[in-house]
Amino acid sequence: MFKRKDIMKIRFQIFSLLALSVFFTSCEKDNFSAPKSVLSGNVVYKGEPIGVEYDQVRLQLWQPGFGKLAAIDAPVSQSGSYSAVLFDGNYKMVFPKGRGPFMTIQKDASAKDTLYVKLTGNQQLDVEVLPYYMIRNAKFNGGENKVSVALKLEKIITDANAKAIERVSLYVNKTEFVARATNIVVTDVADIKDLNNISLTANVPAIMPAQTYVFARVGVKIKDVEDMVFSPVQKVQL
Amino acid sequence: MKKIFYIPAILLLLLSWSCNDDEFLDRPPTSILSEEQIWSDDSQVLSLLGNLYNRYYDLGTVKDWPSLGGFNEAFFSNAGSYGDFQNSGWNLDSWRTWDYTYIREINLFIQKCTAADKLSTASKDRFLAEARFLRASYYFELVKRMGGVPLVLEPLTYDFSGNPSYLQQPRAKESEIYDFIISEAEAIKDKLPANSTEKSRVTMAAALAMEARAALYAGSIAKYGVNTPQVSLAGGEVGIPATMAMGYYTKALTAAKEIISGKAGAYALYTKKPDLSENFASIFYDKANNSEVIFVDDFKLKSGKVHGFTISNQPRYGAEEEEGGRINPSLNFVEAFEKLDNTFAPIPTTDAAGKPLYYTNQVDIFAGRDARLAGTVMLPGTSFKGRAVDIWAGYQLANGTILSGDDRGAQKTLPGKTVPEQVVGFDGPIDGFEFTAQSGFYLRKYLDPVVGSGQRGVQSEVWFVRYRYAEVLLNAAEAAFELGQGADAAGYMNQVRTRAGLVTPLKASDITFDRIAHERRVELAFEGHYLYDMKRWRIAHLIMDGNTINAADLSKDLGKATKRNTQPWALWSYKIYDPTSANNGKWIYRPVKLSRVTGADRFQFGNYYTSIADDVINNNPKIVRNPNQ
């Protein structure tokens, strides 16, 4: 067992350690200030944001000039917006190849589809792309535990790169996050005859705890394209 | 006085000059073996090779239980793993491997073994062949996960000149890596023993089995790659031209036939036990004269090389430690097993009118199915290590309400009774209660029936089977089918199916792509094949399309290769408590979606080939990125 003298000794050592710890605070010089310039904007076609799935499409920001390269990912939100908090500097902004329900716009042979961004302070930058299809006039109606939607589709890419529609789906969920993986009911139509006249109806199952509204959006799956293009999320009263 | 002492002392020191310090100081180390010592003795070389064997890469292995589940073939009844069922897929770096240190050390081994002149030619040839097998195996692992990679066959050394560009190799074509594996297997097969009793060292059959599997993979990537043109690179680092498909299938069939003909040793399907399910389970733990197994990762009790797979997955009730039951095969997987008349049907919980079906014994609901079901999955009403598993979710009372508990073996008072009694199994299922059979099932494959296997101080010596004869037969069947030889394909497949109790043979016309895919799914379940099969057939993005599964989807399209499998479902049994009814004490079953399963998996095009790390690309700018990343 410890004798009183030993305890005193330990105490003394603790005090001296505490006294020493005063010197362990870091000095200012080895701390960088956090990045604070916000680069944000929307993924757009002619100024109109393109809706996608939550956390599926992303932009990559590359900052050359500091040796080893690694991309900074900027995920695109449901409504088609993105944002990244960065240090000021020069960035190259690209979409990873084959991602998104759209084609990137090739500006010229050397730059290809890369956007060069010179960031000084906050900046708003919309990224213009060419979607395969755009959803037009999506009108949602609710009632009697049903959600229905009528919409038109505009085929934007009609040349050799055009792609067919695999299906159009109506997704309904309890919360604002509506996607393939997060929904309470889905209705699909695969055989689209008239792009100007598409309508879908979904029967909403009983929701626990009960709520009188749901969130709905309609998505288009394009053949051989992984990400779907979506309409904005709409709150629908049942 | 002091001087008189110092002066002679200094003089003496001067005289103590040693004259041969080279010999005196240069002594052989007692703790390190020299190159010369190693390369002159077979057993030293073998232990060096043992190190390389131990570093073999397996996607799934008994050393790491979650690696064998996955892809919604099972739910993980483990609190730390619920996240796997709440996300929506996989990161682009999943399944990454890039161990060029391993390749370099194998290359060094080959270089030094080739130069060694004190070994006998016979043992030298065998060592070299084994090292080349391990190198080809790792390239196979790399090409499956990453696509074409730099093919380095010499130990590279940096000269510190400041310019490493001569070390930077571009990625080889995916087909070139497969060609390398096939040609290596051909080159070494005759230098390896044709001995079916050797399991943990490479044999002629192991080389041929690797060749057959590699050629089959390459053939299917060539054939089915056309369905996913996005998953390819212009330089061929990913993707194989469709014109090469038939050549690869032919090679796969030839290599498989060499094993089947008995040229590589006496291999046969394991049929020692009369109970077909027990027989199937035994393939994985019976280490005495096992004619089926070709190449394994072996373990041995009390040697330090043991594993805890049984600890992690033993039935929780009566387990040898306070854990177990982690891998819970899903209802999706259980429903994939055929009925004995070769047809597919959901597990019958209700009749055509939607009324529940009542079963006298719990296990009756699974009657008349493929014997591999009970051999792979521990069903409610069966037993392990002589103790019946206690899997039941509660009582259903006369008015249709459920009486259950939230603890293992919880007790409550039934209506009309006064004494509380057990209302839920000691093995669960209890939603969100880890280590209970939350899906209603436990895994049986690899569980070691030896007493002590579930104890942390003992663990298990059950081996992990890397190549076995049944897979060779299925590889042969698939290659034959793709080459248009339906009758041969049926012949190979029927051998495997008969062993599972499916005695009605399939005809040549019955063999379809769906049949091939289904047979591999049930025969080779939890053996690390499922992901690679889905990838090479380019159907992973269809099976895991990110959509949720509802009860109606679950039993639709059974036996279809592209059937959706994005969320694991459960099947819970309830005991009827209704003393006035004839059904009292009988069992009913209900499909259940567990509350922990909230996500639905989506396999992205970018998941077909794992991303190559940024630091690798920074160090070697010749490396191109994989597609869709």
Interface residues (C-beta under 8 A of the other chain):
Chain A: D55 G67 K68 L69 A70 A71 P96 K97 G98 R99 A179 R180 A181 T182 N183 V186 D224 E226
Chain B: S88 P229 Q230 H541 D545 G546 N547 T548 T566 T598 G599 A600 D601 R602 Q604 F605 G606 D614 D615 I617 N618 R625 P627 N628 Q629
